[in-house]
Amino acid sequence: MLLSPGRAALAVVFIALVAWTLQSIFHTGLFTVVAVLLVWGQVASFFLPATFTLTREKVAAKGLVSKKEKAWTEFRSYYVDPGGLLLSPFVVRSRLEKFRGFSLQFHGNRDEVVAFVEMMMGQAGEREDDVGDEGPREGGGEARGAP
């Protein structure tokens, strides 16, 4: 079940438009197929099912074709939006966090996920504060992070 059918339809239309444009310009099926596969690779995670696992040690996402795991100690802050939560390796907002962070989508369990992440980020902050090599964490906007 797609959570955003409108966005899914828009993505399909975009891929079809890319295919049509490339075929019109280059008149070669092979190049068009390769280009569509590359574009599909960028948006496939939106269409394919994924399972997210949050444990006390790590965060994991397993899809049909990929698996991604990161330890809680790799994250410095997190940002909640209506559809999900982004775990960021940066203390403050950065353009790189979408690439280096970890995006979790809510599936009717928003409060449970946010509560667990808050607990784990607090524990991660306590472990790092014992080291003493970082100052207090402060983020801007709607960032939430370890104290």
C-alpha beads as a LAMMPS data file, in Angstrom:
LAMMPS data file: protein, C-alpha beads

147 atoms
146 bonds

1 atom types
1 bond types

-500.0 500.0 xlo xhi
-500.0 500.0 ylo yhi
-500.0 500.0 zlo zhi

Masses

1 110.0

Atoms # bond

1 1 1 0.000 0.000 0.000
2 1 1 1.383 3.361 -1.009
3 1 1 1.137 6.072 1.599
4 1 1 1.229 8.883 -0.974
5 1 1 -0.582 7.809 -4.148
6 1 1 -0.379 11.338 -5.571
7 1 1 3.393 11.453 -5.200
8 1 1 3.652 7.925 -6.629
9 1 1 1.637 8.929 -9.693
10 1 1 3.807 12.013 -10.128
11 1 1 6.964 9.857 -9.976
12 1 1 5.603 7.459 -12.607
13 1 1 4.660 10.377 -14.869
14 1 1 8.151 11.850 -14.404
15 1 1 9.843 8.558 -15.347
16 1 1 7.603 8.200 -18.400
17 1 1 8.378 11.784 -19.420
18 1 1 12.118 11.137 -19.078
19 1 1 11.795 7.999 -21.220
20 1 1 9.747 9.758 -23.898
21 1 1 12.113 12.758 -23.995
22 1 1 15.242 10.619 -24.287
23 1 1 13.701 8.395 -26.943
24 1 1 12.610 11.484 -28.914
25 1 1 16.057 13.049 -28.757
26 1 1 18.352 10.039 -29.235
27 1 1 16.113 7.545 -31.094
28 1 1 17.772 4.598 -29.384
29 1 1 15.986 2.122 -27.177
30 1 1 19.103 0.953 -25.331
31 1 1 20.029 4.422 -24.069
32 1 1 16.425 5.067 -23.047
33 1 1 16.214 1.794 -21.101
34 1 1 19.512 2.476 -19.298
35 1 1 18.435 6.015 -18.408
36 1 1 15.033 4.862 -17.126
37 1 1 16.711 2.181 -15.002
38 1 1 19.019 4.814 -13.506
39 1 1 16.099 7.118 -12.707
40 1 1 14.085 4.192 -11.317
41 1 1 17.053 3.289 -9.096
42 1 1 16.821 6.709 -7.483
43 1 1 13.106 6.448 -6.659
44 1 1 12.692 2.684 -6.211
45 1 1 12.774 2.882 -2.419
46 1 1 9.599 4.969 -2.608
47 1 1 7.743 2.121 -4.356
48 1 1 9.314 -1.001 -2.862
49 1 1 8.438 -2.218 0.633
50 1 1 10.958 -1.813 3.434
51 1 1 11.183 -3.102 6.983
52 1 1 12.709 -0.894 9.660
53 1 1 14.188 -2.415 12.803
54 1 1 15.175 -0.327 15.807
55 1 1 17.182 -2.084 18.503
56 1 1 19.247 -0.766 21.393
57 1 1 22.413 -1.237 19.316
58 1 1 21.477 -0.158 15.808
59 1 1 18.941 1.052 13.263
60 1 1 18.349 -1.160 10.228
61 1 1 16.317 -0.898 7.036
62 1 1 15.841 -3.898 4.793
63 1 1 14.276 -3.581 1.359
64 1 1 13.871 -6.000 -1.515
65 1 1 17.252 -5.102 -2.974
66 1 1 19.107 -3.325 -0.184
67 1 1 20.038 -3.488 3.472
68 1 1 21.338 -0.594 5.527
69 1 1 22.467 -0.600 9.164
70 1 1 23.943 2.069 11.412
71 1 1 24.795 2.188 15.101
72 1 1 23.059 4.752 17.302
73 1 1 26.453 6.301 18.077
74 1 1 26.636 7.534 14.463
75 1 1 23.719 9.931 14.956
76 1 1 23.876 13.391 16.564
77 1 1 20.341 14.718 16.033
78 1 1 16.992 13.896 14.484
79 1 1 14.180 15.737 12.759
80 1 1 10.518 14.720 12.785
81 1 1 8.155 15.519 9.914
82 1 1 4.595 14.306 9.232
83 1 1 5.684 11.223 7.277
84 1 1 8.793 10.119 9.080
85 1 1 11.925 10.866 11.008
86 1 1 15.443 11.649 9.812
87 1 1 18.353 10.536 11.971
88 1 1 21.251 12.865 11.220
89 1 1 24.988 12.439 11.817
90 1 1 25.279 16.229 12.188
91 1 1 24.607 18.386 15.241
92 1 1 22.992 21.151 13.150
93 1 1 21.038 21.011 9.880
94 1 1 23.149 20.204 6.831
95 1 1 22.447 19.576 3.172
96 1 1 24.414 16.351 3.490
97 1 1 22.162 14.792 6.127
98 1 1 19.736 13.443 3.501
99 1 1 22.649 11.436 2.062
100 1 1 24.487 10.506 5.255
101 1 1 21.497 10.238 7.560
102 1 1 18.896 7.540 8.004
103 1 1 15.276 8.132 7.052
104 1 1 12.547 6.229 8.900
105 1 1 8.965 6.289 7.610
106 1 1 6.014 6.082 9.978
107 1 1 3.379 3.433 9.351
108 1 1 0.789 4.211 11.995
109 1 1 3.408 4.074 14.753
110 1 1 4.635 7.665 14.919
111 1 1 4.475 8.089 18.696
112 1 1 6.177 4.759 19.368
113 1 1 9.033 5.472 16.937
114 1 1 9.605 9.030 18.202
115 1 1 9.616 7.855 21.838
116 1 1 12.129 5.094 21.105
117 1 1 14.406 7.425 19.127
118 1 1 14.246 10.038 21.915
119 1 1 15.253 7.377 24.428
120 1 1 18.127 6.065 22.297
121 1 1 19.439 9.519 21.365
122 1 1 19.440 10.421 25.064
123 1 1 21.462 7.304 25.864
124 1 1 23.860 7.989 22.995
125 1 1 24.376 11.482 24.383
126 1 1 25.170 10.115 27.840
127 1 1 27.786 7.742 26.414
128 1 1 29.465 10.534 24.444
129 1 1 29.326 12.998 27.324
130 1 1 31.439 10.530 29.308
131 1 1 34.207 10.959 26.726
132 1 1 34.219 14.722 27.199
133 1 1 35.450 15.645 23.720
134 1 1 32.317 17.507 22.622
135 1 1 30.458 20.461 24.002
136 1 1 26.717 20.642 24.503
137 1 1 24.563 19.808 21.496
138 1 1 22.374 22.505 20.130
139 1 1 20.353 22.336 16.943
140 1 1 18.229 24.832 15.094
141 1 1 14.635 24.597 14.001
142 1 1 12.738 21.462 14.870
143 1 1 15.864 19.452 15.533
144 1 1 15.862 17.107 18.421
145 1 1 18.983 15.554 19.691
146 1 1 20.713 14.204 22.675
147 1 1 20.945 16.653 25.582

Bonds

1 1 1 2
2 1 2 3
3 1 3 4
4 1 4 5
5 1 5 6
6 1 6 7
7 1 7 8
8 1 8 9
9 1 9 10
10 1 10 11
11 1 11 12
12 1 12 13
13 1 13 14
14 1 14 15
15 1 15 16
16 1 16 17
17 1 17 18
18 1 18 19
19 1 19 20
20 1 20 21
21 1 21 22
22 1 22 23
23 1 23 24
24 1 24 25
25 1 25 26
26 1 26 27
27 1 27 28
28 1 28 29
29 1 29 30
30 1 30 31
31 1 31 32
32 1 32 33
33 1 33 34
34 1 34 35
35 1 35 36
36 1 36 37
37 1 37 38
38 1 38 39
39 1 39 40
40 1 40 41
41 1 41 42
42 1 42 43
43 1 43 44
44 1 44 45
45 1 45 46
46 1 46 47
47 1 47 48
48 1 48 49
49 1 49 50
50 1 50 51
51 1 51 52
52 1 52 53
53 1 53 54
54 1 54 55
55 1 55 56
56 1 56 57
57 1 57 58
58 1 58 59
59 1 59 60
60 1 60 61
61 1 61 62
62 1 62 63
63 1 63 64
64 1 64 65
65 1 65 66
66 1 66 67
67 1 67 68
68 1 68 69
69 1 69 70
70 1 70 71
71 1 71 72
72 1 72 73
73 1 73 74
74 1 74 75
75 1 75 76
76 1 76 77
77 1 77 78
78 1 78 79
79 1 79 80
80 1 80 81
81 1 81 82
82 1 82 83
83 1 83 84
84 1 84 85
85 1 85 86
86 1 86 87
87 1 87 88
88 1 88 89
89 1 89 90
90 1 90 91
91 1 91 92
92 1 92 93
93 1 93 94
94 1 94 95
95 1 95 96
96 1 96 97
97 1 97 98
98 1 98 99
99 1 99 100
100 1 100 101
101 1 101 102
102 1 102 103
103 1 103 104
104 1 104 105
105 1 105 106
106 1 106 107
107 1 107 108
108 1 108 109
109 1 109 110
110 1 110 111
111 1 111 112
112 1 112 113
113 1 113 114
114 1 114 115
115 1 115 116
116 1 116 117
117 1 117 118
118 1 118 119
119 1 119 120
120 1 120 121
121 1 121 122
122 1 122 123
123 1 123 124
124 1 124 125
125 1 125 126
126 1 126 127
127 1 127 128
128 1 128 129
129 1 129 130
130 1 130 131
131 1 131 132
132 1 132 133
133 1 133 134
134 1 134 135
135 1 135 136
136 1 136 137
137 1 137 138
138 1 138 139
139 1 139 140
140 1 140 141
141 1 141 142
142 1 142 143
143 1 143 144
144 1 144 145
145 1 145 146
146 1 146 147
